[in-house]
Amino acid sequence: MNNWEKNIRKVVPYTPGEQPNQPDMIKLNTNENPYPPAPGVAEVFKNTETDALRLYPDPAAKDLVHAIAAEYGILDEQVFVGVGSDDVLAMSFLTFFNSEKPILFPDITYSFYDVWADLFQIPYERPELDEHFHIKKEDYFRENGGIIFPNPNAPTGVSLPLDEIEEIILHNQDVIVIVDEAYVDFGTESALSLIDKYENLLVVQTFSKSRSMAGMRIGFAMGSPKLIAYLNDVKYSFNSYTMNRTSIEAGVAAIKDQAYFRETCDKIIETREWTKQELRNLGFTFEDSKANFIFASHVNCPAKQLFQALREQHVYVRYFPGGRTDNHLRITIGTRKEMQTFLDFVKEYFKKENLWKF
Protein backbone atom coordinates (compact mmCIF):
# COMPACT_ATOMS: atom_id res chain seq x y z
CA MET A 1 0.00 0.00 0.00
CA ASN A 2 1.28 3.48 -0.84
CA ASN A 3 1.76 5.77 2.15
CA TRP A 4 -0.90 8.21 1.01
CA GLU A 5 -3.53 5.44 1.08
CA LYS A 6 -3.28 5.18 4.87
CA ASN A 7 -5.20 8.47 5.14
CA ILE A 8 -8.02 7.59 2.76
CA ARG A 9 -11.49 7.14 4.23
CA LYS A 10 -12.49 3.66 3.05
CA VAL A 11 -16.05 2.35 3.14
CA VAL A 12 -18.02 -0.47 1.54
CA PRO A 13 -20.38 1.52 -0.72
CA TYR A 14 -24.12 1.19 -1.09
CA THR A 15 -25.16 -0.93 -4.07
CA PRO A 16 -27.96 0.79 -6.01
CA GLY A 17 -30.58 -1.20 -7.86
CA GLU A 18 -29.73 -2.27 -11.38
CA GLN A 19 -30.77 0.21 -14.05
CA PRO A 20 -31.16 -1.86 -17.24
CA ASN A 21 -32.06 -0.26 -20.55
CA GLN A 22 -33.94 -2.82 -22.61
CA PRO A 23 -36.76 -1.72 -24.94
CA ASP A 24 -38.98 -4.67 -23.98
CA MET A 25 -38.12 -4.88 -20.29
CA ILE A 26 -40.45 -4.95 -17.31
CA LYS A 27 -38.65 -3.11 -14.53
CA LEU A 28 -39.84 -4.15 -11.08
CA ASN A 29 -36.56 -3.87 -9.18
CA THR A 30 -36.14 -0.32 -7.82
CA ASN A 31 -39.61 0.63 -6.51
CA GLU A 32 -40.18 3.31 -9.12
CA ASN A 33 -43.70 4.50 -9.85
CA PRO A 34 -45.06 3.01 -13.10
CA TYR A 35 -47.09 6.13 -13.88
CA PRO A 36 -45.80 9.48 -15.17
CA PRO A 37 -45.51 12.56 -12.93
CA ALA A 38 -48.42 14.97 -12.54
CA PRO A 39 -49.34 16.82 -15.77
CA GLY A 40 -48.12 20.10 -14.33
CA VAL A 41 -44.57 18.73 -14.24
CA ALA A 42 -44.57 18.36 -18.02
CA GLU A 43 -45.72 21.98 -18.29
CA VAL A 44 -42.73 23.08 -16.22
CA PHE A 45 -40.34 21.47 -18.69
CA LYS A 46 -42.25 22.84 -21.66
CA ASN A 47 -42.03 26.39 -20.31
CA THR A 48 -38.52 26.29 -18.84
CA GLU A 49 -36.48 29.38 -19.73
CA THR A 50 -33.05 28.01 -20.42
CA ASP A 51 -31.48 31.47 -20.11
CA ALA A 52 -32.34 31.41 -16.41
CA LEU A 53 -30.09 28.39 -15.94
CA ARG A 54 -27.04 30.68 -16.01
CA LEU A 55 -28.22 31.98 -12.59
CA TYR A 56 -27.90 30.13 -9.31
CA PRO A 57 -31.14 28.70 -7.90
CA ASP A 58 -32.69 29.90 -4.66
CA PRO A 59 -30.50 28.20 -2.01
CA ALA A 60 -33.45 27.98 0.37
CA ALA A 61 -35.80 26.57 -2.33
CA LYS A 62 -38.46 28.73 -0.72
CA ASP A 63 -41.19 28.06 -3.30
CA LEU A 64 -40.87 24.30 -2.87
CA VAL A 65 -40.59 24.52 0.91
CA HIS A 66 -43.73 26.67 1.02
CA ALA A 67 -45.68 24.31 -1.27
CA ILE A 68 -44.77 21.29 0.87
CA ALA A 69 -45.62 23.12 4.10
CA ALA A 70 -48.97 24.23 2.70
CA GLU A 71 -49.83 20.71 1.54
CA TYR A 72 -49.07 19.16 4.92
CA GLY A 73 -50.48 21.97 7.06
CA ILE A 74 -47.23 22.95 8.79
CA LEU A 75 -44.95 25.99 8.90
CA ASP A 76 -42.32 26.71 6.27
CA GLU A 77 -39.81 26.62 9.14
CA GLN A 78 -40.69 22.95 9.65
CA VAL A 79 -39.57 21.81 6.18
CA PHE A 80 -36.13 20.98 4.79
CA VAL A 81 -35.55 19.91 1.18
CA GLY A 82 -32.68 18.07 -0.47
CA VAL A 83 -31.57 16.16 -3.55
CA GLY A 84 -33.67 13.06 -2.93
CA SER A 85 -34.34 11.62 0.49
CA ASP A 86 -30.87 10.02 0.39
CA ASP A 87 -29.38 13.52 0.53
CA VAL A 88 -31.74 14.51 3.33
CA LEU A 89 -30.97 11.36 5.31
CA ALA A 90 -27.21 11.66 4.83
CA MET A 91 -27.39 15.27 6.00
CA SER A 92 -29.44 14.11 9.00
CA PHE A 93 -26.85 11.49 9.95
CA LEU A 94 -24.15 14.14 9.74
CA THR A 95 -26.17 16.65 11.77
CA PHE A 96 -27.83 14.61 14.49
CA PHE A 97 -25.82 11.44 15.11
CA ASN A 98 -22.70 12.71 16.84
CA SER A 99 -22.80 10.83 20.15
CA GLU A 100 -20.24 8.22 21.13
CA LYS A 101 -23.21 5.94 21.83
CA PRO A 102 -24.40 3.67 18.99
CA ILE A 103 -27.36 4.64 16.87
CA LEU A 104 -30.01 1.96 16.35
CA PHE A 105 -31.67 0.68 13.17
CA PRO A 106 -33.06 -2.75 12.19
CA ASP A 107 -30.82 -5.57 11.00
CA ILE A 108 -32.91 -5.89 7.83
CA THR A 109 -33.64 -2.42 6.50
CA TYR A 110 -32.53 0.20 3.99
CA SER A 111 -28.93 -0.77 3.31
CA PHE A 112 -27.68 2.81 3.05
CA TYR A 113 -27.92 3.31 6.83
CA ASP A 114 -24.81 1.32 7.73
CA VAL A 115 -22.94 2.89 4.79
CA TRP A 116 -23.60 6.42 6.11
CA ALA A 117 -22.75 5.31 9.64
CA ASP A 118 -19.42 3.91 8.44
CA LEU A 119 -18.72 6.94 6.25
CA PHE A 120 -19.32 9.40 9.09
CA GLN A 121 -17.72 7.07 11.68
CA ILE A 122 -20.90 6.74 13.71
CA PRO A 123 -21.15 3.64 15.96
CA TYR A 124 -24.29 1.60 15.39
CA GLU A 125 -26.17 -1.51 16.45
CA ARG A 126 -28.86 -3.35 14.54
CA PRO A 127 -31.62 -4.96 16.63
CA GLU A 128 -33.01 -8.01 14.85
CA LEU A 129 -36.48 -8.02 13.35
CA ASP A 130 -38.66 -10.84 14.63
CA GLU A 131 -39.43 -13.98 12.59
CA HIS A 132 -42.16 -12.07 10.73
CA PHE A 133 -39.80 -9.18 9.86
CA HIS A 134 -41.48 -6.89 12.39
CA ILE A 135 -39.63 -4.29 14.45
CA LYS A 136 -39.70 -5.16 18.16
CA LYS A 137 -40.26 -1.77 19.75
CA GLU A 138 -38.78 -2.89 23.08
CA ASP A 139 -35.38 -3.29 21.40
CA TYR A 140 -35.28 0.51 21.11
CA PHE A 141 -36.05 1.18 24.77
CA ARG A 142 -32.37 1.45 25.73
CA GLU A 143 -29.52 3.88 25.77
CA ASN A 144 -28.41 4.97 22.30
CA GLY A 145 -27.12 7.84 20.22
CA GLY A 146 -30.16 8.12 17.94
CA ILE A 147 -32.71 5.98 16.11
CA ILE A 148 -33.71 5.62 12.47
CA PHE A 149 -36.05 3.18 10.75
CA PRO A 150 -38.22 3.19 7.63
CA ASN A 151 -41.98 2.93 7.89
CA PRO A 152 -42.98 0.85 5.99
CA ASN A 153 -39.67 -0.95 6.29
CA ALA A 154 -37.57 -1.79 3.24
CA PRO A 155 -37.20 -4.33 1.75
CA THR A 156 -39.89 -6.08 3.79
CA GLY A 157 -42.83 -3.66 3.32
CA VAL A 158 -43.91 -4.24 6.92
CA SER A 159 -45.48 -1.26 8.69
CA LEU A 160 -45.13 -0.19 12.33
CA PRO A 161 -48.34 1.20 13.90
CA LEU A 162 -48.26 4.86 14.93
CA ASP A 163 -48.82 4.07 18.61
CA GLU A 164 -45.68 1.90 18.63
CA ILE A 165 -43.68 4.64 16.90
CA GLU A 166 -44.81 7.02 19.62
CA GLU A 167 -43.71 4.55 22.29
CA ILE A 168 -40.23 4.47 20.76
CA ILE A 169 -40.11 8.28 20.78
CA LEU A 170 -41.35 8.43 24.38
CA HIS A 171 -38.49 6.17 25.47
CA ASN A 172 -35.91 8.23 23.55
CA GLN A 173 -36.56 11.91 24.17
CA ASP A 174 -32.88 12.72 24.68
CA VAL A 175 -31.87 11.67 21.13
CA ILE A 176 -33.14 12.30 17.60
CA VAL A 177 -35.61 9.76 16.20
CA ILE A 178 -35.89 9.69 12.39
CA VAL A 179 -38.80 7.97 10.66
CA ASP A 180 -37.97 7.36 7.00
CA GLU A 181 -41.31 7.42 5.17
CA ALA A 182 -40.28 6.81 1.56
CA TYR A 183 -43.26 4.46 1.07
CA VAL A 184 -45.77 5.91 3.51
CA ASP A 185 -48.27 7.02 0.85
CA PHE A 186 -49.08 3.43 -0.13
CA GLY A 187 -51.01 2.56 3.00
CA THR A 188 -49.26 3.52 6.24
CA GLU A 189 -50.12 6.22 8.77
CA SER A 190 -47.48 8.94 8.82
CA ALA A 191 -45.72 10.04 11.98
CA LEU A 192 -46.16 13.65 10.82
CA SER A 193 -48.96 14.17 13.35
CA LEU A 194 -46.36 13.78 16.14
CA ILE A 195 -43.82 16.45 15.10
CA ASP A 196 -45.48 19.25 17.08
CA LYS A 197 -45.64 16.99 20.13
CA TYR A 198 -42.03 15.78 20.01
CA GLU A 199 -39.27 18.26 19.23
CA ASN A 200 -36.77 15.44 18.61
CA LEU A 201 -38.77 13.71 15.83
CA LEU A 202 -37.78 14.08 12.16
CA VAL A 203 -40.02 12.65 9.40
CA VAL A 204 -38.39 12.16 5.99
CA GLN A 205 -40.28 11.65 2.72
CA THR A 206 -39.52 11.68 -1.00
CA PHE A 207 -40.98 12.53 -4.40
CA SER A 208 -39.32 9.45 -5.92
CA LYS A 209 -42.03 6.89 -5.20
CA SER A 210 -45.57 8.16 -4.79
CA ARG A 211 -45.02 11.31 -6.87
CA SER A 212 -43.28 9.53 -9.79
CA MET A 213 -40.17 11.72 -9.74
CA ALA A 214 -37.23 9.42 -8.96
CA GLY A 215 -35.35 11.02 -11.85
CA MET A 216 -35.66 14.53 -10.39
CA ARG A 217 -34.17 13.73 -6.96
CA ILE A 218 -36.39 15.61 -4.51
CA GLY A 219 -36.60 14.67 -0.86
CA PHE A 220 -37.75 16.52 2.23
CA ALA A 221 -37.82 16.37 6.01
CA MET A 222 -40.44 17.69 8.41
CA GLY A 223 -39.84 18.42 12.07
CA SER A 224 -39.59 21.11 14.68
CA PRO A 225 -38.21 24.49 13.54
CA LYS A 226 -35.18 23.85 15.75
CA LEU A 227 -34.32 20.57 13.99
CA ILE A 228 -34.80 22.12 10.56
CA ALA A 229 -32.57 25.07 11.49
CA TYR A 230 -29.80 22.69 12.54
CA LEU A 231 -30.15 20.80 9.25
CA ASN A 232 -29.89 24.02 7.26
CA ASP A 233 -26.78 25.06 9.20
CA VAL A 234 -25.05 21.85 8.10
CA LYS A 235 -26.36 22.10 4.55
CA TYR A 236 -25.03 25.64 4.11
CA SER A 237 -21.70 24.47 5.50
CA PHE A 238 -21.60 21.71 2.88
CA ASN A 239 -23.29 22.91 -0.33
CA SER A 240 -25.58 25.94 -0.49
CA TYR A 241 -27.13 25.23 -3.90
CA THR A 242 -28.32 21.66 -3.56
CA MET A 243 -31.63 21.98 -5.44
CA ASN A 244 -31.61 23.08 -9.08
CA ARG A 245 -34.14 25.51 -10.56
CA THR A 246 -36.04 22.94 -12.61
CA SER A 247 -36.40 20.53 -9.70
CA ILE A 248 -37.82 23.31 -7.52
CA GLU A 249 -40.43 24.27 -10.11
CA ALA A 250 -41.31 20.67 -10.98
CA GLY A 251 -41.61 19.81 -7.30
CA VAL A 252 -44.05 22.65 -6.73
CA ALA A 253 -46.18 21.48 -9.67
CA ALA A 254 -46.20 17.90 -8.37
CA ILE A 255 -47.07 18.71 -4.76
CA LYS A 256 -49.98 20.94 -5.79
CA ASP A 257 -51.75 18.22 -7.82
CA GLN A 258 -53.19 16.25 -4.94
CA ALA A 259 -55.91 14.63 -7.06
CA TYR A 260 -53.43 13.07 -9.48
CA PHE A 261 -51.19 11.98 -6.60
CA ARG A 262 -54.07 10.20 -4.88
CA GLU A 263 -55.27 8.63 -8.14
CA THR A 264 -51.91 7.02 -8.94
CA CYS A 265 -51.34 5.87 -5.36
CA ASP A 266 -54.78 4.24 -5.31
CA LYS A 267 -54.02 2.43 -8.58
CA ILE A 268 -50.78 1.07 -7.17
CA ILE A 269 -52.48 -0.02 -3.94
CA GLU A 270 -55.24 -1.78 -5.88
CA THR A 271 -52.71 -3.55 -8.12
CA ARG A 272 -50.62 -4.52 -5.07
CA GLU A 273 -53.58 -6.17 -3.36
CA TRP A 274 -54.53 -8.05 -6.54
CA THR A 275 -50.92 -9.17 -7.00
CA LYS A 276 -50.78 -10.44 -3.41
CA GLN A 277 -53.69 -12.77 -4.06
CA GLU A 278 -52.23 -13.98 -7.35
CA LEU A 279 -48.89 -14.69 -5.66
CA ARG A 280 -50.63 -16.58 -2.84
CA ASN A 281 -52.38 -18.71 -5.46
CA LEU A 282 -48.94 -19.62 -6.80
CA GLY A 283 -47.66 -20.67 -3.38
CA PHE A 284 -45.68 -17.56 -2.48
CA THR A 285 -45.54 -16.39 1.13
CA PHE A 286 -44.90 -12.86 2.37
CA GLU A 287 -45.74 -10.44 5.14
CA ASP A 288 -48.50 -7.92 4.51
CA SER A 289 -46.79 -5.13 2.55
CA LYS A 290 -47.96 -1.55 2.91
CA ALA A 291 -45.40 -0.28 0.37
CA ASN A 292 -45.30 -0.33 -3.43
CA PHE A 293 -43.53 -3.70 -3.42
CA ILE A 294 -43.92 -7.23 -2.07
CA PHE A 295 -41.10 -9.17 -0.37
CA ALA A 296 -41.93 -12.74 -1.30
CA SER A 297 -40.49 -16.24 -1.08
CA HIS A 298 -41.52 -19.66 -2.40
CA VAL A 299 -41.04 -22.98 -0.69
CA ASN A 300 -40.25 -24.87 -3.91
CA CYS A 301 -38.34 -22.30 -5.93
CA PRO A 302 -35.13 -20.67 -4.68
CA ALA A 303 -35.28 -16.90 -5.05
CA LYS A 304 -31.96 -16.76 -6.89
CA GLN A 305 -33.18 -19.29 -9.45
CA LEU A 306 -36.37 -17.37 -10.18
CA PHE A 307 -34.50 -14.06 -10.21
CA GLN A 308 -32.15 -15.34 -12.91
CA ALA A 309 -34.97 -16.88 -14.96
CA LEU A 310 -36.90 -13.61 -14.89
CA ARG A 311 -33.81 -11.59 -15.77
CA GLU A 312 -33.18 -13.70 -18.87
CA GLN A 313 -36.62 -12.59 -20.07
CA HIS A 314 -35.84 -8.93 -19.26
CA VAL A 315 -38.14 -8.97 -16.24
CA TYR A 316 -36.21 -7.35 -13.41
CA VAL A 317 -36.90 -7.81 -9.71
CA ARG A 318 -34.53 -7.33 -6.73
CA TYR A 319 -32.71 -10.20 -5.03
CA PHE A 320 -30.94 -9.75 -1.68
CA PRO A 321 -28.46 -12.63 -1.24
CA GLY A 322 -27.31 -13.81 2.16
CA GLY A 323 -28.80 -14.16 5.62
CA ARG A 324 -32.54 -14.15 6.26
CA THR A 325 -33.30 -12.35 3.00
CA ASP A 326 -31.58 -14.94 0.79
CA ASN A 327 -34.74 -16.73 -0.34
CA HIS A 328 -36.78 -13.59 -0.99
CA LEU A 329 -37.46 -11.40 -3.99
CA ARG A 330 -38.59 -7.81 -3.70
CA ILE A 331 -41.14 -7.25 -6.45
CA THR A 332 -42.06 -3.65 -7.25
CA ILE A 333 -45.69 -3.04 -8.18
CA GLY A 334 -45.92 -1.93 -11.81
CA THR A 335 -49.00 -1.39 -13.92
CA ARG A 336 -51.69 -4.09 -13.95
CA LYS A 337 -50.45 -5.14 -17.41
CA GLU A 338 -46.84 -5.40 -16.23
CA MET A 339 -47.82 -7.45 -13.21
CA GLN A 340 -49.93 -9.77 -15.37
CA THR A 341 -46.95 -10.34 -17.68
CA PHE A 342 -44.74 -11.05 -14.68
CA LEU A 343 -47.25 -13.51 -13.21
CA ASP A 344 -47.83 -15.24 -16.54
CA PHE A 345 -44.11 -15.89 -16.86
CA VAL A 346 -43.91 -17.23 -13.29
CA LYS A 347 -46.83 -19.59 -13.93
CA GLU A 348 -45.25 -20.95 -17.10
CA TYR A 349 -41.87 -21.30 -15.41
CA PHE A 350 -43.38 -23.20 -12.48
CA LYS A 351 -45.19 -25.55 -14.87
CA LYS A 352 -42.03 -26.19 -16.88
CA GLU A 353 -39.96 -26.84 -13.76
CA ASN A 354 -42.81 -28.75 -12.04
CA LEU A 355 -42.60 -26.44 -9.01
CA TRP A 356 -46.29 -26.02 -8.22
CA LYS A 357 -49.51 -27.96 -8.70
CA PHE A 358 -52.12 -25.97 -10.57
C-alpha positions in Angstrom: 0.0 0.0 0.0 1.3 3.5 -0.8 1.8 5.8 2.2 -0.9 8.2 1.0 -3.5 5.4 1.1 -3.3 5.2 4.9 -5.2 8.5 5.1 -8.0 7.6 2.8 -11.5 7.1 4.2 -12.5 3.7 3.1 -16.1 2.3 3.1 -18.0 -0.5 1.5 -20.4 1.5 -0.7 -24.1 1.2 -1.1 -25.2 -0.9 -4.1 -28.0 0.8 -6.0 -30.6 -1.2 -7.9 -29.7 -2.3 -11.4 -30.8 0.2 -14.1 -31.2 -1.9 -17.2 -32.1 -0.3 -20.6 -33.9 -2.8 -22.6 -36.8 -1.7 -24.9 -39.0 -4.7 -24.0 -38.1 -4.9 -20.3 -40.5 -5.0 -17.3 -38.6 -3.1 -14.5 -39.8 -4.2 -11.1 -36.6 -3.9 -9.2 -36.1 -0.3 -7.8 -39.6 0.6 -6.5 -40.2 3.3 -9.1 -43.7 4.5 -9.8 -45.1 3.0 -13.1 -47.1 6.1 -13.9 -45.8 9.5 -15.2 -45.5 12.6 -12.9 -48.4 15.0 -12.5 -49.3 16.8 -15.8 -48.1 20.1 -14.3 -44.6 18.7 -14.2 -44.6 18.4 -18.0 -45.7 22.0 -18.3 -42.7 23.1 -16.2 -40.3 21.5 -18.7 -42.2 22.8 -21.7 -42.0 26.4 -20.3 -38.5 26.3 -18.8 -36.5 29.4 -19.7 -33.0 28.0 -20.4 -31.5 31.5 -20.1 -32.3 31.4 -16.4 -30.1 28.4 -15.9 -27.0 30.7 -16.0 -28.2 32.0 -12.6 -27.9 30.1 -9.3 -31.1 28.7 -7.9 -32.7 29.9 -4.7 -30.5 28.2 -2.0 -33.5 28.0 0.4 -35.8 26.6 -2.3 -38.5 28.7 -0.7 -41.2 28.1 -3.3 -40.9 24.3 -2.9 -40.6 24.5 0.9 -43.7 26.7 1.0 -45.7 24.3 -1.3 -44.8 21.3 0.9 -45.6 23.1 4.1 -49.0 24.2 2.7 -49.8 20.7 1.5 -49.1 19.2 4.9 -50.5 22.0 7.1 -47.2 22.9 8.8 -44.9 26.0 8.9 -42.3 26.7 6.3 -39.8 26.6 9.1 -40.7 23.0 9.7 -39.6 21.8 6.2 -36.1 21.0 4.8 -35.5 19.9 1.2 -32.7 18.1 -0.5 -31.6 16.2 -3.6 -33.7 13.1 -2.9 -34.3 11.6 0.5 -30.9 10.0 0.4 -29.4 13.5 0.5 -31.7 14.5 3.3 -31.0 11.4 5.3 -27.2 11.7 4.8 -27.4 15.3 6.0 -29.4 14.1 9.0 -26.9 11.5 10.0 -24.2 14.1 9.7 -26.2 16.7 11.8 -27.8 14.6 14.5 -25.8 11.4 15.1 -22.7 12.7 16.8 -22.8 10.8 20.1 -20.2 8.2 21.1 -23.2 5.9 21.8 -24.4 3.7 19.0 -27.4 4.6 16.9 -30.0 2.0 16.4 -31.7 0.7 13.2 -33.1 -2.7 12.2 -30.8 -5.6 11.0 -32.9 -5.9 7.8 -33.6 -2.4 6.5 -32.5 0.2 4.0 -28.9 -0.8 3.3 -27.7 2.8 3.0 -27.9 3.3 6.8 -24.8 1.3 7.7 -22.9 2.9 4.8 -23.6 6.4 6.1 -22.7 5.3 9.6 -19.4 3.9 8.4 -18.7 6.9 6.3 -19.3 9.4 9.1 -17.7 7.1 11.7 -20.9 6.7 13.7 -21.1 3.6 16.0 -24.3 1.6 15.4 -26.2 -1.5 16.5 -28.9 -3.4 14.5 -31.6 -5.0 16.6 -33.0 -8.0 14.8 -36.5 -8.0 13.4 -38.7 -10.8 14.6 -39.4 -14.0 12.6 -42.2 -12.1 10.7 -39.8 -9.2 9.9 -41.5 -6.9 12.4 -39.6 -4.3 14.5 -39.7 -5.2 18.2 -40.3 -1.8 19.8 -38.8 -2.9 23.1 -35.4 -3.3 21.4 -35.3 0.5 21.1 -36.0 1.2 24.8 -32.4 1.4 25.7 -29.5 3.9 25.8 -28.4 5.0 22.3 -27.1 7.8 20.2 -30.2 8.1 17.9 -32.7 6.0 16.1 -33.7 5.6 12.5 -36.1 3.2 10.7 -38.2 3.2 7.6 -42.0 2.9 7.9 -43.0 0.8 6.0 -39.7 -0.9 6.3 -37.6 -1.8 3.2 -37.2 -4.3 1.7 -39.9 -6.1 3.8 -42.8 -3.7 3.3 -43.9 -4.2 6.9 -45.5 -1.3 8.7 -45.1 -0.2 12.3 -48.3 1.2 13.9 -48.3 4.9 14.9 -48.8 4.1 18.6 -45.7 1.9 18.6 -43.7 4.6 16.9 -44.8 7.0 19.6 -43.7 4.6 22.3 -40.2 4.5 20.8 -40.1 8.3 20.8 -41.3 8.4 24.4 -38.5 6.2 25.5 -35.9 8.2 23.5 -36.6 11.9 24.2 -32.9 12.7 24.7 -31.9 11.7 21.1 -33.1 12.3 17.6 -35.6 9.8 16.2 -35.9 9.7 12.4 -38.8 8.0 10.7 -38.0 7.4 7.0 -41.3 7.4 5.2 -40.3 6.8 1.6 -43.3 4.5 1.1 -45.8 5.9 3.5 -48.3 7.0 0.9 -49.1 3.4 -0.1 -51.0 2.6 3.0 -49.3 3.5 6.2 -50.1 6.2 8.8 -47.5 8.9 8.8 -45.7 10.0 12.0 -46.2 13.7 10.8 -49.0 14.2 13.4 -46.4 13.8 16.1 -43.8 16.4 15.1 -45.5 19.2 17.1 -45.6 17.0 20.1 -42.0 15.8 20.0 -39.3 18.3 19.2 -36.8 15.4 18.6 -38.8 13.7 15.8 -37.8 14.1 12.2 -40.0 12.7 9.4 -38.4 12.2 6.0 -40.3 11.7 2.7 -39.5 11.7 -1.0 -41.0 12.5 -4.4 -39.3 9.5 -5.9 -42.0 6.9 -5.2 -45.6 8.2 -4.8 -45.0 11.3 -6.9 -43.3 9.5 -9.8 -40.2 11.7 -9.7 -37.2 9.4 -9.0 -35.4 11.0 -11.8 -35.7 14.5 -10.4 -34.2 13.7 -7.0 -36.4 15.6 -4.5 -36.6 14.7 -0.9 -37.7 16.5 2.2 -37.8 16.4 6.0 -40.4 17.7 8.4 -39.8 18.4 12.1 -39.6 21.1 14.7 -38.2 24.5 13.5 -35.2 23.9 15.8 -34.3 20.6 14.0 -34.8 22.1 10.6 -32.6 25.1 11.5 -29.8 22.7 12.5 -30.1 20.8 9.3 -29.9 24.0 7.3 -26.8 25.1 9.2 -25.0 21.9 8.1 -26.4 22.1 4.6 -25.0 25.6 4.1 -21.7 24.5 5.5 -21.6 21.7 2.9 -23.3 22.9 -0.3 -25.6 25.9 -0.5 -27.1 25.2 -3.9 -28.3 21.7 -3.6 -31.6 22.0 -5.4 -31.6 23.1 -9.1 -34.1 25.5 -10.6 -36.0 22.9 -12.6 -36.4 20.5 -9.7 -37.8 23.3 -7.5 -40.4 24.3 -10.1 -41.3 20.7 -11.0 -41.6 19.8 -7.3 -44.1 22.7 -6.7 -46.2 21.5 -9.7 -46.2 17.9 -8.4 -47.1 18.7 -4.8 -50.0 20.9 -5.8 -51.7 18.2 -7.8 -53.2 16.2 -4.9 -55.9 14.6 -7.1 -53.4 13.1 -9.5 -51.2 12.0 -6.6 -54.1 10.2 -4.9 -55.3 8.6 -8.1 -51.9 7.0 -8.9 -51.3 5.9 -5.4 -54.8 4.2 -5.3 -54.0 2.4 -8.6 -50.8 1.1 -7.2 -52.5 0.0 -3.9 -55.2 -1.8 -5.9 -52.7 -3.6 -8.1 -50.6 -4.5 -5.1 -53.6 -6.2 -3.4 -54.5 -8.0 -6.5 -50.9 -9.2 -7.0 -50.8 -10.4 -3.4 -53.7 -12.8 -4.1 -52.2 -14.0 -7.4 -48.9 -14.7 -5.7 -50.6 -16.6 -2.8 -52.4 -18.7 -5.5 -48.9 -19.6 -6.8 -47.7 -20.7 -3.4 -45.7 -17.6 -2.5 -45.5 -16.4 1.1 -44.9 -12.9 2.4 -45.7 -10.4 5.1 -48.5 -7.9 4.5 -46.8 -5.1 2.6 -48.0 -1.5 2.9 -45.4 -0.3 0.4 -45.3 -0.3 -3.4 -43.5 -3.7 -3.4 -43.9 -7.2 -2.1 -41.1 -9.2 -0.4 -41.9 -12.7 -1.3 -40.5 -16.2 -1.1 -41.5 -19.7 -2.4 -41.0 -23.0 -0.7 -40.3 -24.9 -3.9 -38.3 -22.3 -5.9 -35.1 -20.7 -4.7 -35.3 -16.9 -5.1 -32.0 -16.8 -6.9 -33.2 -19.3 -9.4 -36.4 -17.4 -10.2 -34.5 -14.1 -10.2 -32.2 -15.3 -12.9 -35.0 -16.9 -15.0 -36.9 -13.6 -14.9 -33.8 -11.6 -15.8 -33.2 -13.7 -18.9 -36.6 -12.6 -20.1 -35.8 -8.9 -19.3 -38.1 -9.0 -16.2 -36.2 -7.3 -13.4 -36.9 -7.8 -9.7 -34.5 -7.3 -6.7 -32.7 -10.2 -5.0 -30.9 -9.8 -1.7 -28.5 -12.6 -1.2 -27.3 -13.8 2.2 -28.8 -14.2 5.6 -32.5 -14.2 6.3 -33.3 -12.4 3.0 -31.6 -14.9 0.8 -34.7 -16.7 -0.3 -36.8 -13.6 -1.0 -37.5 -11.4 -4.0 -38.6 -7.8 -3.7 -41.1 -7.2 -6.4 -42.1 -3.6 -7.2 -45.7 -3.0 -8.2 -45.9 -1.9 -11.8 -49.0 -1.4 -13.9 -51.7 -4.1 -14.0 -50.5 -5.1 -17.4 -46.8 -5.4 -16.2 -47.8 -7.5 -13.2 -49.9 -9.8 -15.4 -47.0 -10.3 -17.7 -44.7 -11.0 -14.7 -47.2 -13.5 -13.2 -47.8 -15.2 -16.5 -44.1 -15.9 -16.9 -43.9 -17.2 -13.3 -46.8 -19.6 -13.9 -45.2 -21.0 -17.1 -41.9 -21.3 -15.4 -43.4 -23.2 -12.5 -45.2 -25.5 -14.9 -42.0 -26.2 -16.9 -40.0 -26.8 -13.8 -42.8 -28.8 -12.0 -42.6 -26.4 -9.0 -46.3 -26.0 -8.2 -49.5 -28.0 -8.7 -52.1 -26.0 -10.6 
